[in-house]
Amino acid sequence: MNGFENLLHIYDFIRPFLDIGVMAFILYKAYEIIVKTNALQIIKAAIVVAMAYAVALLLHLSMLLWVLQKLAPGLVVCFAIVFQPELRKVFLKLGQSQWFTFGNRSRHTYVDTVIIAAEMLSKMKRGMLVVFTRHTKIDDIIETGTRLDADLSSALLVTIFGHDTPLHDAACVVQNGKIIAAVCFLPLSEQYDIKKTFGTRHRAALGMSEISDAVVLVVSEESGAVSLAYDSQLHYDLNPNQITKQLEKLLEMTPAQKTIEDTIDENKGLY
């Protein structure tokens, strides 16, 4: 019994630290989810309502307090309706979060294959849109396109996007070293502050990153700039090193796991 009582005393001592640590961890993860979505609007709206209630309580504004109390259930419903897209993104990110995953998972990498094709298409001023799947299933997007299930290669990507074939429009979906489908139509971004100079490809890349955790690589047909879209943000005109590092990080790859599949030797050419 003495040993058990000693354990209880030790637990009573560390319990406040454990309580604070768990709460800090939850708040940190909640912050990570919020900053990756547009959920900040929800928090701002909630703060405004809370401030109005605090003022009414402090100044004894009985009429305003009565109105707020009566409207509280309706406000919750209004929040759910008005901020439905943002709430959806929050829960989507929450479902994707792998809070207790440690270490690197084994995964075959094909970053260089895609980047080589992107560089060649950039020089040719040909547009390109490639979606890298992560944890969220995007079967509905894949179904809009043409199934290929082909081994990923730079030559195939350049052939698809470098020529006016029936497959060159829209996006290719890449998963586990294969091009799952081509001509996949992506949803356009709902963001109102996106630059007007961005064309449909960039809006589609950003839109895809808003509804899923996919990473989208886009090559501009006008400028040849190569960009990445993920976590509801578009990172424009990155160099090959930046793209490689970001993709390997986002797709959870390591140099030790890296094997380059069928790629193009630019010195030899395509044909």
N, C-alpha and C positions, 0 to 999 in steps of 0.2 A: 504493500500500500504506500509505503514511504516513497518508493521509486515512482509510482504513479502520481503521487502528490507533487513530487519534484518536477515531473514533466508538465503538470498543470501550471505550476508556478513559472516555469520557463516559457510556456505558451502564453500565459498572461503577460509576461514581460515583452515578448516579441510580437504579440497580437497587434498593437498599435502600428508598429513598423510594417507588418504584413498588410494591414488594412490600407495604410497610406500607399504602399508599393503597388498593390493590386489596383487601387483607384487611379493612381498615376498612370499605370500601364493602360487601363481602359480609356482614360482621357486622351492619352497620346495617340492610341489607335483611332479613337473617334476623330481626333484632329486630322490625322492622316487621310481618313476617308472624306472628311468635309472639304479639305483643301483640294482634293482631286475631283470634286464635283462642283456644281453651282449651288450647293446646299447653304452657302453663306447667306443667300437671300432669305431663307427660312429663318435663320438665326436672327437676322436683322429685324424681320417682321415680328418675331416673338419678343425681342428686346423692346420694341416700340410699344407693344401691347402691355408688357410687364411694367414698363416705365409709366404708362398711363394709369395702370392699376395702383402703382406705388404712390403716384401723385394724388390720386383720388383718396387713397387711404390716409396719406399724411395730412391732407387739407380737409379731411372729413367731408368730401363731396359725395353725399349720400346718393344723389340722383345718378351720378356717373358710376358709382360702385354698384348700384342696383342694375344699371344697364349692362355693365361688364359681366356681372354674375349671371344675368339672364342670357347674355349672348355667348357666354363661354363655350357651351356645347356646339353652337352654330359656328363659332370661330374655328373650332377644331376641324369641323367638316369643311369649311371654306378653305382652310390651310391645305387640307388634303386634296381639294379640287384644284386650287390655284397653283400649288406647288407640286402637283402630281409628277411631272417629269423629273424634278429635282429629287423628290422622295424616292422615285424608282431608281435613280442613279445611286442614291445613298445605300439602299438595300441591296442593289446589285453589287456595289463595291464591298458591302459587308459580307455578302455571300462568297465573294471572290477572295476575301482576305484569308491568308494562311498564317494566322498569328503564331502558331506554335510549330511551324516548320523550321527545322534547323538543318544547316548544311546544304550542299548543292545536290540537286537531283541529276541523275545521269540523263543526258539529252544529246542527241546528235545535232551538230550545228551545220547550217548551210548559209550562213551570213555572207561569206565571200562570194558565193555563187550569184546571189541576188545583187550585191553591190557592184560586181564586175559588169553585169547586164545594165544596171542603172547608170554607171559611168559611160558606157558605150551609147546608150540611148540619149543620155544628156548631151553628148557631143553631136549626135544626129538630130537633136532638137525634136525628139519623139517622146510623147507622154508615156507615163508608166504608173500603174497603181497596183501595189501588191499588199495583201493583207496577211499578216502573220498571226495565226490563232494562238491564244494562250489558254486560259482556263474556261472562259465563257464559250458555250456552244453557239455557233452561228449557222446552224443548219438551214434556217430560213433564208439567210443570205446566199448560201451555197446553192440552194434550190432555184434561185433566180437565174443561175448561170448554166454553163455547159460542163458536164462532168468530164474530167480528163483522167484523174488518178495517175498522172505521169511522173516519172522521176524528175526531180528538179535539176535543171541545167541552165547555164547562162545562155547557151545557144537557143534553147527553146523559148526562154523569156524574150530574147531579142527578136526571134522569129514572130512571136505573138504580137509584141508591141511595136516592132520596127517596120511593119508592113501593114497595108490597109486590107487586112484579112477580116473575115467575119468575127474573129476572136479578139481583135485589138481594142475594141471598146470596153469600157467599164474596168473591172478589177479581176485579178487572179487571187485565189485563196491558197496560201501555202501552209502545210501542216505536216510535221514529222518528215521533212525531206521530200515531200511530194507536192506537186501542183494539183490540188484537189479539184478545182474548177476554174474556168475562165468566164469572161463576160458576166461577172456577178455585179449586180446593181446595188450600190450602197446608199443608205439614207443621207440626205444632205444635212449639214449642220443647222441647228436651231439657234445658234448664237447670233445675236443682232449686231455685235460690234466687230465682226470679222471684216478684214480689209476688202474693199470693193474690187481691188485689183486681183484677188484670188479667183481663179476660175472654178469650174464644176469639179475638177479632180480634187483640188484642195478642200473644197466644201464637203465633198463626199468622204475624203480621208478623215477630216475632222468630225463629220457626222458619225462615222463608224466608231471612232474613239469615244464618242459620247454615249453610245448605247451598249458598249462592250469593253473588255479590257484588251482587245486586239491592238496590235501595233501596225500602223499602215505606213508604207514607204511610197512616196509620190515623187515623180519626176515631172517638172513643168515643161510643157511643150513650147511655151513662149520664151522662157529664160534659160531653160536647162537646169535650173536649181533643183537639188535633191533635198527632200524634207521628210521629216517623220512626224506622225500624229499619234498621240497616245494620251490617256488620262484627260481627255477633253481639251487638249492643247496641241497646237501646231508649231513645230520647231522648224523654221524655214531656213533653207539654203545652208545645209550642213556639209562639211567636208567628209571624205570617205573615212578618215580616222574617227571622227565624232560619231558617224553613223554606226561604224563597227562596234565601238565601245558601248553605245547606247543599246544597240540590238542585243549584243552579248549579255548585257546587264539585264535588260527587260525580259529576254527569253531565257534567262538563268543559265547561261553557257559559261564555260571556262576554257582558257586556251588549251588545257590538257585534253579536253574532250573534242577539240576542233579537228575535223577532217574535211577537206574541200572536195566536193564531188565534181562532176563533169563541168569544167569551166572553160572559158575562151581565152586563148593566148592572143592578146591584142596585136602582138608583133606578126602573127601569122594571118590574122584577119579572119573573117567569117566564112569565106567561100574558097 
